[in-house]
Structure formats: C-alpha cells, structure tokens
C-alpha cells in the first residue's frame, strides 16, 4: 500500500505568505476605515453586516467581523477545509485588529476620490489575502460549497447575497450610501481578480491558417513562446489541418494579432482566458 506524500511548505515561504496576508489585511482595513466609511460606503459580505451592526449597537465592527465569520469557519472545517481555515482565521483576526486600530480615522478626501482610493486599497488588500490562501468573508466559503450542491455559480450566489446586504444598508445609512457601495463593490471585485490572476493573466490561442509553419516560427522567434501543433479536420471540406496552440499573456495578445495579420489575414483565431497555467510552456527568458 503506497503512502500519499504531501510536500510541506518551506518555513521561509510560509512566513513570507503570512507577512503578505498581514499586509493585505492592513490595506483592506485601511480602505474600509480611512476611505470608504467616512464617505458612507460599506463593504460587502460579512464585513458589511458587521459595519451595519456596529452602527446600530455601537460595538466594534472588528469584533462583529470575527464573531460573524466563526460559523462559516466551523462550516468549512466540517466540510474538509482544515488547512484553509487556519489561514482564513488568521486573515480575519488580523483584519479585524486593523479595523479596531484604524477606527474613527478619515482621509478627509472628496467623496468620489475617497471611494476610488478606498476601492483600490480594499480590492488590492483582499486580493493579496486570497492570493496567499486566506479569506476575509464567510459568505464566499458558503457560496463555494452551495455552488457545488445546487449547480449555481459562486458569482451569482455572492451577487444575490450582497444585493440583499446593500439593500439592507439603505435602511441604516440611506439609499445614496447603498448605491455608492454597490459601485465600489464592482470595482473591488475587478481589482481582486486582477491581483489574484496577475497583470499578466494567461490566454490560450488557437489558430487555423494556411501557413502554420511560418506563423508558428514567428510566434516562437519574435515572442519566445512555444507552440504545439494539433491535428484537425475541417467540417465542411473534410480537409486535414494543423492547428497552432500556444499560451501567452494578456499583454502579448496585440503582438499575436500583428503576427497573424501580417502572415495570413484570413486566418481563424480564438483567444480564451485561462484560470491557471502550470508548467509546460517556455517563456522568453528561458
């Protein structure tokens, strides 16, 4: 019977990841306390509920953030997320601590500028936390689990949850605040995706051309990217074709378009976003 070997994360790498999550928690808390709340804008999810409860009761929003997340952490633990909850709990506690430390401070900026910088700080902070394995919001854990059970996307579930939270916030802070919060939430989610995926988000390209050899050579020589030839058959004519497949970054797409246009303007190309890429392709520097 073979034993499954689990590679442990080196200590220095684990320390670095926890330092990055701490920085992310500080940025997120700064965005909420320093920029958003002074302008009447709340966060989404559990943090948004904590802010509303804090406004109603006068208790610390940091305390509410920890308490409201505990049931979700327990839920994640019961469903097998043992290692994940350690990082999630750390990120939540540190974030809550920063919320308390930054309480009642304000940047004193114009409303629009404050919301923009608040969304920027919060989005980058949460993105950094998630990139290094942490989490600040129990509703995301629950939505991830429910999406697997009910065949509903995580994004759709979170949208419904947060629309309800922002709608509820209108009765505490007013409708202007609720609408501004929705706009900020949109930008925050985009920034989170950018931080998690990186500015050099990977794209896969597939090209059908009458001159695959020349085009593949240009991609390899001018971009330093490897290509793979896939064998295919045209549906209408039944002719065999070679399909060029490669993986590039989002910033390199314009260069690919130039190569295709200069080599074969009639070529057929598809571009697909990739969630992740692990090994198997060469970069310019390799």
Secondary structure, DSSP 8 states (H G I E B T S, - for coil): ----------HHHHHHHHHHHHHHHHHHHHIIIIIIGGGT---SHHHHHHHHHHHHH---HHHHHHHHHHHHHHHHHHTT-HHHHHHHHHHHHHHHHHHHHTTT------HHHHHHHHHHHHHHHHHHHHHTT--S-HHHHHHHHHHHHHT--HHHHHHHHHHHHHHHHHHHH-HHHHHHHHHHHHHHHHHHHHHHH-TT-EEEEEEE-TTHHHHHHHHHHHH----EEEEEE-TTT--EEEEEEEEEEGGGHHHHHHHHHHH-TT-EEEEEE-S---S----TT-
